[in-house]
Amino acid sequence: MTKETLIGASVAIRNTKIAASTDASGQVTLFDIPRGKQVVVCSYIGYPKKCWSLIFPWQMLAKYIRLIFCLMIAML
């Protein structure tokens, strides 16, 4: 496990058009995530996809939720 962040990893909300790529810090921000159970999919070329089932909003009433994923090679 190197704990190295992945620059340019894809992060998307399944069955929506909401998606972005991680920045130089391995972080990504996704806006306007629909309420309820959503599947967050992370992928990077050469590694298997990683999925998380999450419920939105996380006890927040904000109009958008900021998700930060520090993606590590060991997680993919």
C-alpha positions as CSV (number, residue, x, y, z in Angstrom):
1,M,0.0,0.0,0.0
2,T,1.6,3.2,-1.2
3,K,-1.1,5.7,-0.1
4,E,-0.4,7.6,-3.3
5,T,-3.2,9.8,-4.5
6,L,-4.6,9.2,-8.0
7,I,-4.7,12.2,-10.2
8,G,-7.3,12.0,-12.9
9,A,-9.4,9.2,-11.4
10,S,-13.0,9.3,-12.4
11,V,-15.7,9.7,-9.8
12,A,-19.4,9.5,-10.8
13,I,-22.9,9.1,-9.4
14,R,-24.3,6.0,-11.1
15,N,-27.3,6.5,-13.4
16,T,-26.8,10.3,-13.5
17,K,-24.7,12.8,-15.5
18,I,-22.9,13.8,-12.3
19,A,-19.2,13.1,-12.7
20,A,-15.7,14.7,-12.3
21,S,-12.1,13.8,-12.2
22,T,-9.8,14.0,-9.2
23,D,-7.4,17.0,-9.1
24,A,-3.6,17.1,-8.3
25,S,-4.5,16.4,-4.6
26,G,-6.7,13.4,-5.4
27,Q,-9.8,15.3,-4.5
28,V,-13.0,15.8,-6.4
29,T,-16.2,17.9,-5.8
30,L,-19.6,16.8,-7.0
31,F,-22.6,19.1,-6.9
32,D,-26.4,18.6,-7.0
33,I,-26.3,15.0,-5.9
34,P,-30.0,13.8,-5.8
35,R,-31.4,12.9,-2.4
36,G,-31.7,9.3,-1.3
37,K,-29.5,6.2,-1.9
38,Q,-26.9,6.8,-4.6
39,V,-24.0,4.7,-5.8
40,V,-20.6,6.5,-6.1
41,V,-18.3,4.9,-8.6
42,C,-14.6,5.6,-8.7
43,S,-12.4,4.3,-11.5
44,Y,-8.9,4.6,-12.8
45,I,-7.3,3.1,-15.9
46,G,-5.6,-0.2,-15.0
47,Y,-7.5,-0.7,-11.7
48,P,-10.8,-2.3,-10.8
49,K,-13.8,0.1,-10.1
50,K,-14.6,0.8,-6.5
51,C,-18.3,1.5,-5.6
52,W,-19.9,2.9,-2.4
53,S,-23.6,3.0,-1.7
54,L,-24.3,6.2,0.2
55,I,-27.5,8.0,1.4
56,F,-27.7,11.8,0.6
57,P,-27.8,14.2,2.1
58,W,-25.8,13.2,5.1
59,Q,-27.9,14.9,7.7
60,M,-27.4,18.1,5.8
61,L,-29.9,20.5,4.3
62,A,-27.4,22.2,2.0
63,K,-28.3,22.6,-1.7
64,Y,-25.2,20.7,-2.7
65,I,-22.9,18.4,-1.0
66,R,-19.1,18.4,-1.4
67,L,-17.5,15.0,-1.6
68,I,-13.8,14.7,-1.2
69,F,-12.3,11.4,-2.0
70,C,-8.6,10.9,-1.5
71,L,-8.2,7.9,-3.8
72,M,-5.4,5.7,-3.0
73,I,-4.0,2.9,-5.2
74,A,-4.8,0.4,-2.4
75,M,-8.5,1.4,-2.5
76,L,-8.9,0.6,-6.2
